[in-house]
Amino acid sequence: MIENLKVRFFDYPLQFKKYEKKYMEVIKRTFEKGAYILGEDLEVFEKNLAKFVGAKYAIGVGNCTDALLLSLLAAGIGPGDEVISVSHTFIATIEVIKFVGATPVFVDISDDHNMNVDLVEAVITPRTKAVFPVSLNGRICGNIDKLVKIAKRHNLLVIEDAAQSLGAIYKGKGAGTFGLAGCFSFYPAKLLGSFGDAGAVVTDDKKFAEKVRMLRNHGKGEGADIKLWGLNCRMDNVHAAILNFKLKKLPEWIKRRRKIAKIYNDELSDIKELKLPPTSAEHDDHYDVFQNYEIEGERRDELVTYLKSKGIEVSLPWGGKGVHQFNALGLAKVRLSRTEELFKKVMMLPLYPEIKKEHVKYVIDYIHKFYK
Ligand SMILES: Cc1ncc(COP(=O)(O)O)c(C=O)c1O
């Protein structure tokens, strides 16, 4: 057994080093052109991203939080409205609902850690205007097709938080393309990460796309005319230029993520104290892209401490709490039994394209040792 390795949860410098020369070329070219805001690189990236995702339009924004917020604003959701989502998500999904003056309504999750679509109909009220399914860990929310049907029946909009699932597929359709809009994050640790914040909205709806485009740039249409109240939520052109380069690499990085996930799945499946994510074989309904490798484990806190003592960094999603469990947010009355059970056991193992197989093996060996 190998000893004394240091396994980082994520390794930004390693990722930078691999294509350092290319990144510096892209940055230099953009800076030399003096193209900083709403430049040609952004237009090209928007076209490339829309094509990659399988949507008609993509609009680059400052981050995924902007993408979610502008989608709500463009959809006209505001005070008095209710939006259905989950608590096992990053705070951004829910904070934007609060910030437009609407009320978040929570449903519990399924065993794949995403929204349990079968619970949605029971919480729909005359005030419900939209559903925010979140596709976590690189897996599209299971039965999202069923959710879209439920939403249609009740005249609700579907806006996907696809921050963690760029490139994931469910029944032949890409993440972000199931409802009115899909929102993506290019935060550095994401599947397609920039060197700072960036995000995007994708949609097939021309009017909605135009509105998001105006909202992200102070409500401006073509030229300087102000068409509506807007904000500054633009994606920087230099990020778009970097993302244009990285998008070409994404399919290869996804393959690598799937390979590492398979190694974890194959080699940890005999530990009965662990619950692993689905395998996602090529022919499945789901093609998962493993933004994270999220497991449930008995004696989780002890395991985390043990792995840390062996030089292995692991992470608890959102610091170990669902949105409704942060006391300051005033959501204490919300009860979600599966979500609450999950947060007693959940943790994420290191998984990124650059991680060495030797490091993955090291993590696996010590998890085995712990449960023996
Ligand atoms: C599920 C989810 N939604 C939204 C966001 C927000 O993305 P951003 O940091 O780009 O605003 C994130 C980022 O961590 C996320 O994981």
The ligand as an ORCA input file, in Angstrom:
! r2SCAN-3c Opt
* xyz 0 1
  C     -26.035     24.070     -7.981
  C     -25.428     25.431     -8.102
  N     -26.217     26.463     -8.399
  C     -25.725     27.696     -8.550
  C     -24.384     27.955     -8.376
  C     -23.889     29.353     -8.477
  O     -22.923     29.502     -9.448
  P     -21.985     30.781     -9.502
  O     -20.945     30.636     -8.454
  O     -21.424     30.757    -10.892
  O     -22.854     31.976     -9.273
  C     -23.511     26.905     -8.071
  C     -22.067     27.137     -7.877
  O     -21.434     26.580     -7.014
  C     -24.046     25.604     -7.912
  O     -23.256     24.559     -7.627
*
